[in-house]
Amino acid sequence: MNETTDAATGTIATVLPLLLVALVVVRFAFRELRERTVSMAQIWIRPALLVALTGYLLVLTLSIDGHDDAITTGCLLGGVLLGAITGLAIVRNTTFAPAAKANAVKVRGNRATLAIWVAALAVRVLARYLYPGGGDPRAQLPLNCGTVALVAAAFVVIAIAFQREIVRLQPR
């Protein structure tokens, strides 16, 4: 294969996971502003998918450009840390109430929770301009890995909190 084909393949392989993450986050953002019932059975679906996607993107990143392992690791760890902080901030600003069905909780976010998501993902956009290599798709691989890790970590923290609230608010 030539360099043009390799670059196109690398671009597609990194853009598709990011588009999937963007769709999940946009859908989640619209749901933030409405009260919804979350059941124990559905809590871990998104986090599991996002953790798997993070693993896939990490393997992809390391296989395409193994020269930046330290940068990739730093982006991954930074994403997990920022994701945990994001998740905690979301949970702190979320309202929980007992649900009418068993093993469920009513959840409602607000403008603050939406703003937290936007701010967390804005960090990624800012990083593109601060990171050496700018728009080069290969230079973006470690940042993409960190972005997906951020969203995955946030959803894990949120799932843990939702699960705790379901247990806490169950009728005794």
Secondary structure, DSSP 8 states (H G I E B T S, - for coil): --HHHHHHHHHHHHHHHHHHHHHHHHHHHHHHTS-EEEEGGGTTHHHHHHHHHHHHHHHHHHHH-GGGHHHHHHHHHHHHHHHHHHHHHHHHT-EEEE-SSTTEEEEE--HHHHHHHHHHHHHHHHHHHHSTTTT-HHHHHHHHHHHHHHHHHHHHHHHHHHHHHHHHTS--
